[in-house]
């Protein structure tokens, strides 16, 4: 491993400002995938996410002289640029994908916390639909909670670094993350239960030939309400 | 309404959020309902981490982004310092510019 790869973000920024293109390449390699995934989380479209990730780095270079480190990582700043770019484009998350019945059942069993019969979370997380549902739920969190979740789970920052990046205390960051986990669990459980109900209705419609008048609006769940009002 | 978090539960959650192991004594002090709640929150965290690590950009997109970024860095390195915001001079230069306009 060469010296540039081991250099801190602060050192690499200083070298970049001196015109060292290789220093910025190290930063790009360090953060591009994380920025892309953040863009994908926000806009749900791979092509748009690639454009936004590239634009994030261009904007970072343009404003690098004015940047002041608040934590040792450049990621919080890149994530703010990325989030602003998504907002500028006016992109919203795609609708939540429907889960098939086994995926919904596994997710519900996992998150209801029932002793004994819960599946392995890593196996549940392997399912593409579940991951899409999780990303939609993260994107729907209140902005401060979503920021903390992204920095912790996508950026892999420590609580101390997140606190510095967000200008909050570590205690406040813990509280944000805790509330976020509770909110995510609730949203995912609702998504799983709705998917099971719809699947049940589809099966009934297929077998008895009648058309049921139930739509999303009839369930009155928080998730359905929030989608209707958004 | 959010469920009330007990002190024992809060200690365990703090340990988890910090990424460290949960002390067995702390876990043992949880009620059965709290342990179930804890397992569900841990599972939520596993799902979240996994979902946020999914999705890889195409190698072409990454390479194009890098080329674009590096050419910009190189162009900025060639630009005269006076054109960059950080090199616009201190207070003396600003006073001189202001006097020059009068």
Boltz contact constraints between the chains, C-beta under 6 A:
constraints:
  - contact:
      token1: [A, 16]
      token2: [B, 73]
      max_distance: 6.0
  - contact:
      token1: [A, 19]
      token2: [B, 77]
      max_distance: 6.0
  - contact:
      token1: [A, 21]
      token2: [B, 70]
      max_distance: 6.0
  - contact:
      token1: [A, 21]
      token2: [B, 73]
      max_distance: 6.0
  - contact:
      token1: [A, 21]
      token2: [B, 74]
      max_distance: 6.0
  - contact:
      token1: [A, 24]
      token2: [B, 73]
      max_distance: 6.0
  - contact:
      token1: [A, 28]
      token2: [B, 66]
      max_distance: 6.0
  - contact:
      token1: [A, 28]
      token2: [B, 69]
      max_distance: 6.0
  - contact:
      token1: [A, 32]
      token2: [B, 62]
      max_distance: 6.0
  - contact:
      token1: [A, 36]
      token2: [B, 57]
      max_distance: 6.0
  - contact:
      token1: [A, 37]
      token2: [B, 55]
      max_distance: 6.0
  - contact:
      token1: [A, 40]
      token2: [B, 55]
      max_distance: 6.0
  - contact:
      token1: [A, 50]
      token2: [B, 57]
      max_distance: 6.0
  - contact:
      token1: [A, 50]
      token2: [B, 61]
      max_distance: 6.0
  - contact:
      token1: [A, 54]
      token2: [B, 65]
      max_distance: 6.0
  - contact:
      token1: [A, 57]
      token2: [B, 65]
      max_distance: 6.0
  - contact:
      token1: [A, 57]
      token2: [B, 69]
      max_distance: 6.0
  - contact:
      token1: [A, 61]
      token2: [B, 72]
      max_distance: 6.0
  - contact:
      token1: [A, 61]
      token2: [B, 73]
      max_distance: 6.0
  - contact:
      token1: [A, 65]
      token2: [B, 84]
      max_distance: 6.0
  - contact:
      token1: [A, 65]
      token2: [B, 85]
      max_distance: 6.0
  - contact:
      token1: [A, 65]
      token2: [B, 86]
      max_distance: 6.0
  - contact:
      token1: [A, 110]
      token2: [B, 43]
      max_distance: 6.0
  - contact:
      token1: [A, 111]
      token2: [B, 40]
      max_distance: 6.0
  - contact:
      token1: [A, 113]
      token2: [B, 36]
      max_distance: 6.0
  - contact:
      token1: [A, 113]
      token2: [B, 37]
      max_distance: 6.0
  - contact:
      token1: [A, 113]
      token2: [B, 39]
      max_distance: 6.0
  - contact:
      token1: [A, 113]
      token2: [B, 40]
      max_distance: 6.0
  - contact:
      token1: [A, 121]
      token2: [B, 43]
      max_distance: 6.0
  - contact:
      token1: [A, 121]
      token2: [B, 46]
      max_distance: 6.0
  - contact:
      token1: [A, 125]
      token2: [B, 47]
      max_distance: 6.0
  - contact:
      token1: [A, 125]
      token2: [B, 50]
      max_distance: 6.0
  - contact:
      token1: [A, 131]
      token2: [B, 51]
      max_distance: 6.0
  - contact:
      token1: [A, 131]
      token2: [B, 54]
      max_distance: 6.0
  - contact:
      token1: [A, 134]
      token2: [B, 47]
      max_distance: 6.0
  - contact:
      token1: [A, 134]
      token2: [B, 48]
      max_distance: 6.0
  - contact:
      token1: [A, 134]
      token2: [B, 51]
      max_distance: 6.0
  - contact:
      token1: [A, 135]
      token2: [B, 51]
      max_distance: 6.0
  - contact:
      token1: [A, 153]
      token2: [B, 48]
      max_distance: 6.0
  - contact:
      token1: [A, 153]
      token2: [B, 49]
      max_distance: 6.0
  - contact:
      token1: [A, 153]
      token2: [B, 52]
      max_distance: 6.0
  - contact:
      token1: [A, 154]
      token2: [B, 52]
      max_distance: 6.0
  - contact:
      token1: [A, 159]
      token2: [B, 18]
      max_distance: 6.0
  - contact:
      token1: [A, 174]
      token2: [B, 14]
      max_distance: 6.0
  - contact:
      token1: [A, 174]
      token2: [B, 17]
      max_distance: 6.0
  - contact:
      token1: [A, 177]
      token2: [B, 17]
      max_distance: 6.0
  - contact:
      token1: [A, 178]
      token2: [B, 13]
      max_distance: 6.0
  - contact:
      token1: [A, 181]
      token2: [B, 41]
      max_distance: 6.0
  - contact:
      token1: [A, 181]
      token2: [B, 44]
      max_distance: 6.0
  - contact:
      token1: [A, 184]
      token2: [B, 44]
      max_distance: 6.0
  - contact:
      token1: [A, 185]
      token2: [B, 40]
      max_distance: 6.0
  - contact:
      token1: [A, 185]
      token2: [B, 44]
      max_distance: 6.0
